[in-house]
Amino acid sequence: MPILARTFGRSGLLPGHKPDWLFLDEATSAVDEATEARLYRLLGERLAATTVVSVGHRATLRRFHARRLAVQPNGRGPAAVVDGG
């Protein structure tokens, strides 16, 4: 079974289960860009009503999301979440 399939299976994302929210933390860091694109395409097709929140360092993640939030220093504490559009 592929690593991503095992990971999503353990997380409760099984056939027929459609969560309201799906949080992905570096979920595609170990795969190539083509596999990453396929994963997000499938998520969009099969979980169209699910809000997907991805945490990652790859710039390629931007194209799979309608909105971008960034964590940046703000001078009043460790960091603040900034809406990047």
FENTAMO-V681825 format. One record per pair of residues at least 24 apart in sequence whose C-alpha atoms are under 10 Angstrom apart, sorted by sequence separation. I is the first residue (numbers start at 0). GAP is how many residues later the second one is. If there is no record, write none. Layout:
i->[I & I]
gap->[GAP & GAP]
//
This chain:
i->[3 & 35 & 36 & 39 & 21 & 32 & 35 & 39 & 3 & 20 & 27 & 36 & 2 & 3 & 19 & 26 & 27 & 28 & 32 & 36 & 2 & 17 & 18 & 19 & 20 & 21 & 22 & 23 & 24 & 25 & 26 & 27 & 28 & 32 & 35 & 17 & 19 & 20 & 21 & 22 & 23 & 24 & 25 & 26 & 28 & 15 & 16 & 17 & 18 & 19 & 20 & 21 & 22 & 23 & 24 & 25 & 27 & 14 & 17 & 18 & 19 & 20 & 21 & 22 & 23 & 24 & 25 & 17 & 18 & 19 & 20 & 21 & 22 & 23 & 24 & 25 & 18 & 27 & 3 & 25]
gap->[24 & 24 & 24 & 24 & 25 & 25 & 25 & 25 & 26 & 26 & 26 & 26 & 27 & 27 & 27 & 27 & 27 & 27 & 27 & 27 & 28 & 28 & 28 & 28 & 28 & 28 & 28 & 28 & 28 & 28 & 28 & 28 & 28 & 28 & 28 & 29 & 29 & 29 & 29 & 29 & 29 & 29 & 29 & 29 & 29 & 30 & 30 & 30 & 30 & 30 & 30 & 30 & 30 & 30 & 30 & 30 & 30 & 31 & 31 & 31 & 31 & 31 & 31 & 31 & 31 & 31 & 31 & 32 & 32 & 32 & 32 & 32 & 32 & 32 & 32 & 32 & 33 & 33 & 35 & 35]
//
